[in-house]
């Protein structure tokens, strides 16, 4: 796979994460089995099982009305099968109540190439004030 093909595949992965943020099965499938996710509120989940549980709980709560949109700012390869993806994250909170969430964040993905394609191994969001 050329770098250009890898870049397209990684962009497709981020687009799929955007598109499937409210679909537990599709979203979780985009992640490495040992994924680490730290959300904008600082909650850390470790592994696909914990991600599935956290997403299911969130989508069955008012948090289902908190939606995000990602824009890739940069992709850097740190090895042939590992890349760092820097994204701007816009957060839309349509709950109308509850604690306020930041409206913007900086999201960094570490993505790894697996036999079946690129997967998210780490997702870390930092709020931007």
LOSE-994692 format. One record per residue (C-alpha): residue number from 1; x, y, z; residue in one letter; chain. Coordinates in nm, 2 decimals, m for minus. Layout:
% residues N
<rec><kolkol>NUM</kolkol><u>X</u><v>Y</v><w>Z</w><tordo>A</tordo><doro>A</doro></rec>
...
***
This chain:
% residues 129
<rec><kolkol>1</kolkol><u>0.00</u><v>0.00</v><w>0.00</w><tordo>X</tordo><doro>A</doro></rec>
<rec><kolkol>2</kolkol><u>0.14</u><v>0.34</v><w>m0.09</w><tordo>X</tordo><doro>A</doro></rec>
<rec><kolkol>3</kolkol><u>0.13</u><v>0.64</v><w>0.14</w><tordo>X</tordo><doro>A</doro></rec>
<rec><kolkol>4</kolkol><u>m0.14</u><v>0.79</v><w>m0.07</w><tordo>X</tordo><doro>A</doro></rec>
<rec><kolkol>5</kolkol><u>m0.35</u><v>0.48</v><w>m0.04</w><tordo>X</tordo><doro>A</doro></rec>
<rec><kolkol>6</kolkol><u>m0.29</u><v>0.47</v><w>0.34</w><tordo>X</tordo><doro>A</doro></rec>
<rec><kolkol>7</kolkol><u>m0.39</u><v>0.83</v><w>0.37</w><tordo>X</tordo><doro>A</doro></rec>
<rec><kolkol>8</kolkol><u>m0.71</u><v>0.77</v><w>0.19</w><tordo>X</tordo><doro>A</doro></rec>
<rec><kolkol>9</kolkol><u>m0.78</u><v>0.46</v><w>0.41</w><tordo>X</tordo><doro>A</doro></rec>
<rec><kolkol>10</kolkol><u>m0.72</u><v>0.66</v><w>0.72</w><tordo>X</tordo><doro>A</doro></rec>
<rec><kolkol>11</kolkol><u>m0.94</u><v>0.95</v><w>0.60</w><tordo>X</tordo><doro>A</doro></rec>
<rec><kolkol>12</kolkol><u>m1.21</u><v>0.69</v><w>0.53</w><tordo>X</tordo><doro>A</doro></rec>
<rec><kolkol>13</kolkol><u>m1.17</u><v>0.55</v><w>0.89</w><tordo>X</tordo><doro>A</doro></rec>
<rec><kolkol>14</kolkol><u>m1.22</u><v>0.90</v><w>1.04</w><tordo>X</tordo><doro>A</doro></rec>
<rec><kolkol>15</kolkol><u>m1.52</u><v>0.96</v><w>0.82</w><tordo>X</tordo><doro>A</doro></rec>
<rec><kolkol>16</kolkol><u>m1.67</u><v>0.63</v><w>0.93</w><tordo>X</tordo><doro>A</doro></rec>
<rec><kolkol>17</kolkol><u>m1.61</u><v>0.73</v><w>1.29</w><tordo>X</tordo><doro>A</doro></rec>
<rec><kolkol>18</kolkol><u>m1.80</u><v>1.05</v><w>1.22</w><tordo>X</tordo><doro>A</doro></rec>
<rec><kolkol>19</kolkol><u>m2.08</u><v>0.87</v><w>1.04</w><tordo>X</tordo><doro>A</doro></rec>
<rec><kolkol>20</kolkol><u>m2.12</u><v>0.59</v><w>1.29</w><tordo>X</tordo><doro>A</doro></rec>
<rec><kolkol>21</kolkol><u>m2.10</u><v>0.78</v><w>1.62</w><tordo>X</tordo><doro>A</doro></rec>
<rec><kolkol>22</kolkol><u>m2.45</u><v>0.67</v><w>1.71</w><tordo>X</tordo><doro>A</doro></rec>
<rec><kolkol>23</kolkol><u>m2.42</u><v>0.31</v><w>1.59</w><tordo>X</tordo><doro>A</doro></rec>
<rec><kolkol>24</kolkol><u>m2.25</u><v>0.10</v><w>1.86</w><tordo>X</tordo><doro>A</doro></rec>
<rec><kolkol>25</kolkol><u>m2.17</u><v>m0.20</v><w>1.65</w><tordo>X</tordo><doro>A</doro></rec>
<rec><kolkol>26</kolkol><u>m2.03</u><v>m0.01</v><w>1.35</w><tordo>X</tordo><doro>A</doro></rec>
<rec><kolkol>27</kolkol><u>m1.84</u><v>0.24</v><w>1.57</w><tordo>X</tordo><doro>A</doro></rec>
<rec><kolkol>28</kolkol><u>m1.68</u><v>m0.02</v><w>1.79</w><tordo>X</tordo><doro>A</doro></rec>
<rec><kolkol>29</kolkol><u>m1.57</u><v>m0.23</v><w>1.48</w><tordo>X</tordo><doro>A</doro></rec>
<rec><kolkol>30</kolkol><u>m1.35</u><v>0.07</v><w>1.38</w><tordo>X</tordo><doro>A</doro></rec>
<rec><kolkol>31</kolkol><u>m1.13</u><v>0.02</v><w>1.69</w><tordo>X</tordo><doro>A</doro></rec>
<rec><kolkol>32</kolkol><u>m0.84</u><v>m0.20</v><w>1.78</w><tordo>X</tordo><doro>A</doro></rec>
<rec><kolkol>33</kolkol><u>m0.93</u><v>m0.48</v><w>2.03</w><tordo>X</tordo><doro>A</doro></rec>
<rec><kolkol>34</kolkol><u>m0.71</u><v>m0.30</v><w>2.30</w><tordo>X</tordo><doro>A</doro></rec>
<rec><kolkol>35</kolkol><u>m0.83</u><v>0.05</v><w>2.22</w><tordo>X</tordo><doro>A</doro></rec>
<rec><kolkol>36</kolkol><u>m0.79</u><v>0.33</v><w>2.47</w><tordo>X</tordo><doro>A</doro></rec>
<rec><kolkol>37</kolkol><u>m1.04</u><v>0.62</v><w>2.45</w><tordo>X</tordo><doro>A</doro></rec>
<rec><kolkol>38</kolkol><u>m1.03</u><v>0.93</v><w>2.66</w><tordo>X</tordo><doro>A</doro></rec>
<rec><kolkol>39</kolkol><u>m1.33</u><v>1.15</v><w>2.60</w><tordo>X</tordo><doro>A</doro></rec>
<rec><kolkol>40</kolkol><u>m1.36</u><v>1.53</v><w>2.63</w><tordo>X</tordo><doro>A</doro></rec>
<rec><kolkol>41</kolkol><u>m1.48</u><v>1.49</v><w>2.99</w><tordo>X</tordo><doro>A</doro></rec>
<rec><kolkol>42</kolkol><u>m1.17</u><v>1.28</v><w>3.08</w><tordo>X</tordo><doro>A</doro></rec>
<rec><kolkol>43</kolkol><u>m1.34</u><v>0.95</v><w>3.10</w><tordo>X</tordo><doro>A</doro></rec>
<rec><kolkol>44</kolkol><u>m1.11</u><v>0.67</v><w>3.00</w><tordo>X</tordo><doro>A</doro></rec>
<rec><kolkol>45</kolkol><u>m1.23</u><v>0.33</v><w>2.86</w><tordo>X</tordo><doro>A</doro></rec>
<rec><kolkol>46</kolkol><u>m1.00</u><v>0.04</v><w>2.79</w><tordo>X</tordo><doro>A</doro></rec>
<rec><kolkol>47</kolkol><u>m1.07</u><v>m0.21</v><w>2.53</w><tordo>X</tordo><doro>A</doro></rec>
<rec><kolkol>48</kolkol><u>m1.36</u><v>m0.28</v><w>2.28</w><tordo>X</tordo><doro>A</doro></rec>
<rec><kolkol>49</kolkol><u>m1.58</u><v>m0.44</v><w>2.54</w><tordo>X</tordo><doro>A</doro></rec>
<rec><kolkol>50</kolkol><u>m1.56</u><v>m0.13</v><w>2.77</w><tordo>X</tordo><doro>A</doro></rec>
<rec><kolkol>51</kolkol><u>m1.61</u><v>0.10</v><w>2.47</w><tordo>X</tordo><doro>A</doro></rec>
<rec><kolkol>52</kolkol><u>m1.92</u><v>m0.10</v><w>2.37</w><tordo>X</tordo><doro>A</doro></rec>
<rec><kolkol>53</kolkol><u>m2.06</u><v>m0.07</v><w>2.72</w><tordo>X</tordo><doro>A</doro></rec>
<rec><kolkol>54</kolkol><u>m1.99</u><v>0.30</v><w>2.75</w><tordo>X</tordo><doro>A</doro></rec>
<rec><kolkol>55</kolkol><u>m2.14</u><v>0.38</v><w>2.41</w><tordo>X</tordo><doro>A</doro></rec>
<rec><kolkol>56</kolkol><u>m2.45</u><v>0.17</v><w>2.48</w><tordo>X</tordo><doro>A</doro></rec>
<rec><kolkol>57</kolkol><u>m2.50</u><v>0.34</v><w>2.82</w><tordo>X</tordo><doro>A</doro></rec>
<rec><kolkol>58</kolkol><u>m2.44</u><v>0.69</v><w>2.66</w><tordo>X</tordo><doro>A</doro></rec>
<rec><kolkol>59</kolkol><u>m2.68</u><v>0.63</v><w>2.37</w><tordo>X</tordo><doro>A</doro></rec>
<rec><kolkol>60</kolkol><u>m2.95</u><v>0.52</v><w>2.61</w><tordo>X</tordo><doro>A</doro></rec>
<rec><kolkol>61</kolkol><u>m2.92</u><v>0.85</v><w>2.80</w><tordo>X</tordo><doro>A</doro></rec>
<rec><kolkol>62</kolkol><u>m2.94</u><v>1.22</v><w>2.72</w><tordo>X</tordo><doro>A</doro></rec>
<rec><kolkol>63</kolkol><u>m2.58</u><v>1.20</v><w>2.60</w><tordo>X</tordo><doro>A</doro></rec>
<rec><kolkol>64</kolkol><u>m2.73</u><v>1.06</v><w>2.28</w><tordo>X</tordo><doro>A</doro></rec>
<rec><kolkol>65</kolkol><u>m2.80</u><v>1.42</v><w>2.19</w><tordo>X</tordo><doro>A</doro></rec>
<rec><kolkol>66</kolkol><u>m2.44</u><v>1.52</v><w>2.22</w><tordo>X</tordo><doro>A</doro></rec>
<rec><kolkol>67</kolkol><u>m2.30</u><v>1.49</v><w>1.86</w><tordo>X</tordo><doro>A</doro></rec>
<rec><kolkol>68</kolkol><u>m1.95</u><v>1.56</v><w>1.73</w><tordo>X</tordo><doro>A</doro></rec>
<rec><kolkol>69</kolkol><u>m1.80</u><v>1.64</v><w>1.39</w><tordo>X</tordo><doro>A</doro></rec>
<rec><kolkol>70</kolkol><u>m1.44</u><v>1.57</v><w>1.31</w><tordo>X</tordo><doro>A</doro></rec>
<rec><kolkol>71</kolkol><u>m1.21</u><v>1.75</v><w>1.07</w><tordo>X</tordo><doro>A</doro></rec>
<rec><kolkol>72</kolkol><u>m0.87</u><v>1.61</v><w>1.00</w><tordo>X</tordo><doro>A</doro></rec>
<rec><kolkol>73</kolkol><u>m0.59</u><v>1.86</v><w>1.04</w><tordo>X</tordo><doro>A</doro></rec>
<rec><kolkol>74</kolkol><u>m0.29</u><v>1.64</v><w>0.99</w><tordo>X</tordo><doro>A</doro></rec>
<rec><kolkol>75</kolkol><u>m0.18</u><v>1.28</v><w>0.94</w><tordo>X</tordo><doro>A</doro></rec>
<rec><kolkol>76</kolkol><u>0.18</u><v>1.17</v><w>1.03</w><tordo>X</tordo><doro>A</doro></rec>
<rec><kolkol>77</kolkol><u>0.32</u><v>0.82</v><w>0.98</w><tordo>X</tordo><doro>A</doro></rec>
<rec><kolkol>78</kolkol><u>0.54</u><v>0.71</v><w>1.27</w><tordo>X</tordo><doro>A</doro></rec>
<rec><kolkol>79</kolkol><u>0.60</u><v>0.37</v><w>1.11</w><tordo>X</tordo><doro>A</doro></rec>
<rec><kolkol>80</kolkol><u>0.47</u><v>0.18</v><w>0.81</w><tordo>X</tordo><doro>A</doro></rec>
<rec><kolkol>81</kolkol><u>0.17</u><v>0.06</v><w>1.01</w><tordo>X</tordo><doro>A</doro></rec>
<rec><kolkol>82</kolkol><u>0.11</u><v>0.34</v><w>1.26</w><tordo>X</tordo><doro>A</doro></rec>
<rec><kolkol>83</kolkol><u>m0.01</u><v>0.69</v><w>1.21</w><tordo>X</tordo><doro>A</doro></rec>
<rec><kolkol>84</kolkol><u>m0.10</u><v>0.99</v><w>1.43</w><tordo>X</tordo><doro>A</doro></rec>
<rec><kolkol>85</kolkol><u>m0.41</u><v>1.17</v><w>1.32</w><tordo>X</tordo><doro>A</doro></rec>
<rec><kolkol>86</kolkol><u>m0.48</u><v>1.52</v><w>1.45</w><tordo>X</tordo><doro>A</doro></rec>
<rec><kolkol>87</kolkol><u>m0.84</u><v>1.64</v><w>1.43</w><tordo>X</tordo><doro>A</doro></rec>
<rec><kolkol>88</kolkol><u>m1.05</u><v>1.94</v><w>1.53</w><tordo>X</tordo><doro>A</doro></rec>
<rec><kolkol>89</kolkol><u>m1.36</u><v>1.83</v><w>1.71</w><tordo>X</tordo><doro>A</doro></rec>
<rec><kolkol>90</kolkol><u>m1.68</u><v>2.03</v><w>1.71</w><tordo>X</tordo><doro>A</doro></rec>
<rec><kolkol>91</kolkol><u>m1.93</u><v>1.93</v><w>1.98</w><tordo>X</tordo><doro>A</doro></rec>
<rec><kolkol>92</kolkol><u>m2.30</u><v>2.00</v><w>1.95</w><tordo>X</tordo><doro>A</doro></rec>
<rec><kolkol>93</kolkol><u>m2.50</u><v>1.95</v><w>2.28</w><tordo>X</tordo><doro>A</doro></rec>
<rec><kolkol>94</kolkol><u>m2.87</u><v>1.93</v><w>2.20</w><tordo>X</tordo><doro>A</doro></rec>
<rec><kolkol>95</kolkol><u>m2.97</u><v>1.80</v><w>2.55</w><tordo>X</tordo><doro>A</doro></rec>
<rec><kolkol>96</kolkol><u>m3.11</u><v>2.13</v><w>2.68</w><tordo>X</tordo><doro>A</doro></rec>
<rec><kolkol>97</kolkol><u>m3.01</u><v>2.04</v><w>3.04</w><tordo>X</tordo><doro>A</doro></rec>
<rec><kolkol>98</kolkol><u>m2.73</u><v>1.88</v><w>3.23</w><tordo>X</tordo><doro>A</doro></rec>
<rec><kolkol>99</kolkol><u>m2.37</u><v>1.98</v><w>3.28</w><tordo>X</tordo><doro>A</doro></rec>
<rec><kolkol>100</kolkol><u>m2.23</u><v>2.18</v><w>2.99</w><tordo>X</tordo><doro>A</doro></rec>
<rec><kolkol>101</kolkol><u>m1.97</u><v>2.02</v><w>2.76</w><tordo>X</tordo><doro>A</doro></rec>
<rec><kolkol>102</kolkol><u>m1.70</u><v>2.20</v><w>2.57</w><tordo>X</tordo><doro>A</doro></rec>
<rec><kolkol>103</kolkol><u>m1.80</u><v>2.30</v><w>2.22</w><tordo>X</tordo><doro>A</doro></rec>
<rec><kolkol>104</kolkol><u>m1.46</u><v>2.23</v><w>2.07</w><tordo>X</tordo><doro>A</doro></rec>
<rec><kolkol>105</kolkol><u>m1.18</u><v>1.98</v><w>2.13</w><tordo>X</tordo><doro>A</doro></rec>
<rec><kolkol>106</kolkol><u>m0.85</u><v>1.87</v><w>1.98</w><tordo>X</tordo><doro>A</doro></rec>
<rec><kolkol>107</kolkol><u>m0.87</u><v>1.50</v><w>1.91</w><tordo>X</tordo><doro>A</doro></rec>
<rec><kolkol>108</kolkol><u>m0.57</u><v>1.28</v><w>1.85</w><tordo>X</tordo><doro>A</doro></rec>
<rec><kolkol>109</kolkol><u>m0.60</u><v>0.93</v><w>1.71</w><tordo>X</tordo><doro>A</doro></rec>
<rec><kolkol>110</kolkol><u>m0.33</u><v>0.67</v><w>1.70</w><tordo>X</tordo><doro>A</doro></rec>
<rec><kolkol>111</kolkol><u>m0.43</u><v>0.44</v><w>1.42</w><tordo>X</tordo><doro>A</doro></rec>
<rec><kolkol>112</kolkol><u>m0.27</u><v>0.10</v><w>1.33</w><tordo>X</tordo><doro>A</doro></rec>
<rec><kolkol>113</kolkol><u>m0.29</u><v>m0.11</v><w>1.02</w><tordo>X</tordo><doro>A</doro></rec>
<rec><kolkol>114</kolkol><u>m0.43</u><v>m0.45</v><w>1.08</w><tordo>X</tordo><doro>A</doro></rec>
<rec><kolkol>115</kolkol><u>m0.49</u><v>m0.73</v><w>0.82</w><tordo>X</tordo><doro>A</doro></rec>
<rec><kolkol>116</kolkol><u>m0.84</u><v>m0.61</v><w>0.77</w><tordo>X</tordo><doro>A</doro></rec>
<rec><kolkol>117</kolkol><u>m0.76</u><v>m0.23</v><w>0.75</w><tordo>X</tordo><doro>A</doro></rec>
<rec><kolkol>118</kolkol><u>m0.67</u><v>0.06</v><w>0.97</w><tordo>X</tordo><doro>A</doro></rec>
<rec><kolkol>119</kolkol><u>m0.81</u><v>0.07</v><w>1.32</w><tordo>X</tordo><doro>A</doro></rec>
<rec><kolkol>120</kolkol><u>m0.82</u><v>0.33</v><w>1.60</w><tordo>X</tordo><doro>A</doro></rec>
<rec><kolkol>121</kolkol><u>m0.59</u><v>0.22</v><w>1.88</w><tordo>X</tordo><doro>A</doro></rec>
<rec><kolkol>122</kolkol><u>m0.61</u><v>0.54</v><w>2.08</w><tordo>X</tordo><doro>A</doro></rec>
<rec><kolkol>123</kolkol><u>m0.85</u><v>0.84</v><w>2.08</w><tordo>X</tordo><doro>A</doro></rec>
<rec><kolkol>124</kolkol><u>m0.77</u><v>1.13</v><w>2.31</w><tordo>X</tordo><doro>A</doro></rec>
<rec><kolkol>125</kolkol><u>m0.98</u><v>1.44</v><w>2.32</w><tordo>X</tordo><doro>A</doro></rec>
<rec><kolkol>126</kolkol><u>m0.86</u><v>1.76</v><w>2.49</w><tordo>X</tordo><doro>A</doro></rec>
<rec><kolkol>127</kolkol><u>m1.11</u><v>2.04</v><w>2.54</w><tordo>X</tordo><doro>A</doro></rec>
<rec><kolkol>128</kolkol><u>m1.03</u><v>2.37</v><w>2.38</w><tordo>X</tordo><doro>A</doro></rec>
<rec><kolkol>129</kolkol><u>m1.16</u><v>2.68</v><w>2.56</w><tordo>X</tordo><doro>A</doro></rec>
***
